[in-house]
Amino acid sequence: MSDAGDSAVHIPVLLHETIDALCLKQGSVVLDGTIGSGGHSEEILKRISPGGTLIGIDQDDEAVERSRKRLQKFDSQIILAKSNFRNLNQVLSQFKILSVDAVLLDVGVSWNQFDTPERGFSFRFDGPLDMRMDQKGEVTAADLIASLDEAELADLFFQLGEERKSRQIARWIVETRQHSPIKTTKALADLIMSRVPPKVRYGRLHPATRVFQALRIAVNHELEALEEGVHKAIEALKPGGRLAVITFHSLEDRIVKNFFRSEKEKETLVLISKKPIVPGEREVEANSRSRSAKLRVVEKRKLET
């Protein structure tokens, strides 16, 4: 997701491009399925006021509370719910909302989560190897590291992290955990850093980057949630309504691109832009974390009369 830093200095990615693409009007009903710190939602509320309604969803309790504080001046126009966007139909049903004019899904991990050591998402800090977006989730990254066998770890790192050295890293983990449990971000990152060749150790990417990505995606079932979420979002849209999805790595973008393409062939969706919208140089300079963002937007085809 797109919040950078703490809630006071967060920088929503592709903010104006996203809000403009949603084609919002006063009185619109909009669902933000990954509200984070409320950066996109605040701009949405400005566009749909007066009379509009925003339904904000996030599976992270802390994100819901940050948004509640940030958006309190719009209190009468917002509905906040702690849930995963894959369950957006249940949330809408709970509040007796039959359909919406627009949906935004800003996919992935929030920068507030990345920047909080106790959440265990980043090797930049030493913290528990957790990575749960929903802190009530049962399985942590440490649990996966401790319980999966070598082949399962290798498959996980290769499939969800696109890590070329997946087999070697899996072997190093299994060898290490036999005498020393791997329970912290530092322990895992240091293990990988110490074993890779120098040319990899000091390359553009930290050598543990893809392993951390794979573990995070697995812990939170992110790809399954995305596949389910985009289907539910289209079902919830009124004819002529728009869905905008911001992704941050190729696995996410591939799911969205393929789904949009297949629905276009069925003539249920219209592509608003054939290619993804990406941040310009100025945005990347101001917020380096936006570099990998891709925005895709579709419109639900209107019913023929």
Buried (B, 14 or more C-beta within 10 A) or exposed (E): BBBBBEBEEBBBBBBEBBBBBBBBEEEBBBBBBBBBBBBBBBBBBEBBBEEBBBBBBBBBEBBBBBBBEBBEEBEEBBBBBBBBBBBBBEBBEEEEBEBBBBBBBBBBBBBBBBBBBEBBBBBEBBBBBBBBBBEEBEBBBBBBBBEBEBEEBBBBBBBBBBBEBBBBBBBBBBEBBEEEEBBBBBBBBBBBBEBBEEEBEEEEEBBBBBBBBBBBBBBBBBBEBBBBBBBBBBEBBBEEBBBBBBBBBEBBBEBBBEBBEEBBEEEEBBBBEEEBBBBEEEBBEEBEBBEBBBBBBBBBBEEEE
